[in-house]
Amino acid sequence: MTELHLIPVNTNVHSVHRPDGAHVGNLKRIGAVWKFKAVGYDAGGGVEPGGGPLTEQHNMVFDAPDAQVVSARLGCWL
């Protein structure tokens, strides 16, 4: 399993990174749930919301920003 790293941005957002440091998305608290928001980058380094290697998991819902749970559910897609 690929272990993902969650880095707190503020109380409602955690950035999600692969072990090599690549940013693949964010967990955002929306109401009472946390949603994964996929992020990709184009050849010029521009942000592609909803893109990247986890596009199909965009908007996946989580109960909390727990790195083990997020890794278990998203890590197999990397």
URFEN-V472689 format. One record per pair of residues at least 12 apart in sequence whose C-alpha atoms are under 10 Angstrom apart, sorted by sequence separation. I is the first residue (numbers start at 0). J is the second residue. If there is no record, write none. Layout:
I|J / I|J
//
This chain:
3|15 / 4|16 / 5|17 / 13|25 / 14|26 / 23|35 / 24|36 / 25|37 / 36|48 / 37|49 / 38|50 / 39|51 / 3|16 / 4|17 / 12|25 / 13|26 / 14|27 / 23|36 / 24|37 / 25|38 / 36|49 / 37|50 / 38|51 / 39|52 / 59|72 / 2|16 / 3|17 / 4|18 / 12|26 / 13|27 / 23|37 / 24|38 / 35|49 / 36|50 / 37|51 / 38|52 / 39|53 / 59|73 / 2|17 / 3|18 / 4|19 / 11|26 / 12|27 / 13|28 / 22|37 / 23|38 / 24|39 / 37|52 / 38|53 / 39|54 / 1|17 / 2|18 / 3|19 / 4|20 / 11|27 / 12|28 / 22|38 / 23|39 / 37|53 / 38|54 / 56|72 / 1|18 / 3|20 / 4|21 / 5|22 / 8|25 / 10|27 / 11|28 / 12|29 / 22|39 / 23|40 / 36|53 / 37|54 / 56|73 / 3|21 / 4|22 / 7|25 / 8|26 / 9|27 / 10|28 / 11|29 / 21|39 / 22|40 / 35|53 / 36|54 / 37|55 / 3|22 / 5|24 / 6|25 / 7|26 / 8|27 / 11|30 / 37|56 / 38|57 / 3|23 / 5|25 / 6|26 / 13|33 / 15|35 / 36|56 / 37|57 / 53|73 / 56|76 / 5|26 / 12|33 / 14|35 / 15|36 / 35|56 / 36|57 / 37|58 / 53|74 / 55|76 / 11|33 / 12|34 / 13|35 / 14|36 / 15|37 / 34|56 / 35|57 / 36|58 / 37|59 / 54|76 / 12|35 / 15|38 / 34|57 / 35|58 / 36|59 / 53|76 / 14|38 / 24|48 / 34|58 / 35|59 / 36|60 / 52|76 / 53|77 / 24|49 / 33|58 / 34|59 / 35|60 / 52|77 / 23|49 / 24|50 / 33|59 / 34|60 / 35|61 / 23|50 / 24|51 / 33|60 / 34|61 / 23|51 / 24|52 / 32|60 / 33|61 / 34|62 / 22|51 / 23|52 / 24|53 / 32|61 / 33|62 / 34|63 / 35|64 / 23|53 / 24|54 / 31|61 / 32|62 / 33|63 / 34|64 / 23|54 / 27|58 / 29|60 / 31|62 / 32|63 / 33|64 / 25|57 / 26|58 / 28|60 / 31|63 / 32|64 / 24|57 / 26|59 / 27|60 / 28|61 / 26|60 / 27|61 / 28|62 / 35|69 / 26|61 / 28|63 / 27|63 / 28|64 / 26|63 / 27|64 / 26|64 / 35|73 / 25|64 / 26|69 / 15|64 / 14|64 / 13|64 / 15|66 / 12|64 / 11|64 / 17|70 / 15|69 / 23|77 / 15|70 / 7|64 / 17|74 / 6|64 / 5|64 / 5|65 / 6|66 / 17|77 / 4|65 / 5|66 / 4|66 / 5|67 / 3|66 / 4|67 / 2|66 / 3|67 / 5|69 / 2|67 / 3|68 / 4|69 / 5|70 / 2|68 / 3|69 / 4|70 / 2|69 / 3|70 / 2|70 / 3|71 / 1|70 / 2|71 / 0|70 / 1|71 / 3|73 / 0|71 / 1|72 / 2|73 / 3|74 / 0|72 / 1|73 / 2|74 / 0|73 / 1|74 / 2|75 / 0|74 / 1|75 / 3|77 / 0|75 / 1|76 / 0|76 / 1|77 / 0|77
//
